[in-house]
Amino acid sequence: MTLVGRVDSLWRYPVKSMRGEELREIFVGFPGVYGDRAYAFRSAAGRKAFPYFTAREQARMLRFRAAYRHAERMTAPPNLAEAEALGPGVTPLYADLADWAVDVETPSGEVLAVDDTRLIDMLRAGAREGTTLSLLRSERALTDCRPLSLISLQSVGQLSREVGVDLDKRRFRANVYVDLADAAGFGEDAWVGRRLRIGAKTGIAVTERDPRCMMITLDPDTTEANPEVMRRVAKGHDGMTGLYAAVLTEGVMRAGDAITLLD
């Protein structure tokens, strides 16, 4: 095994395309990070393969802050210790529906339940005329592609130098931000097709590089667009930044955890 980096920070996004939350530790199951992108808004005009209403259509979504109402119950499945005691490979049960309640703080500071119809009205404001939205909920993370996403601080730093602007790492909306041991930008690309262990137990398989869209052009605080970010990624990095991964062994990740290459 080879140490290739450490976990800088861990993030999940209770509502797809809304502001994420940083966590000191989180359970990672086969469907992805526990509680990640459990809710999303569906657009009646969306494509069947991608029906979601996101910051691509409404950049203001990034300024809505979503959080679990019972945060202390949503870091791991409630019977995780009992399931692990039965032996490796036992999948724990997820929390009851009531524990998955999410509140959303709007840009004006008002707090609404995620299923409050007023929230849909706010999201539709300024969107294409006739936009019809509905709320989706799933225990499986409603991600664009794979269950887990990673990017290194070194890649964010390199892109910042290429663009000529200090880029906030949050615009890349990863679950795991990695501090690479060798400090080389885009060094994580070498992990594609390989297995990693994060912390004491969690095992992942890196499946592919992450193809990017205009979302990375949006500042996470102001939603101001900088098209140069996407141009640089397209021109210098084949339109990709960061990695997608599948979960092979469920476990808890913590900030500061070692990341080791298994093969």
Helices and strands as residue ranges (DSSP letters): E 2-12, E 21-23, E 25-29, E 32-33, E 39-43, G 59-63, E 65-68, G 71-73, H 80-85, G 97-100, E 102-105, E 111-113, H 117-124, E 133-137, E 148-152, H 153-163, G 169-172, E 176-180, G 187-191, E 195-198, E 202-211, G 214-217, H 227-236, E 240-249, E 251-254, E 258-261
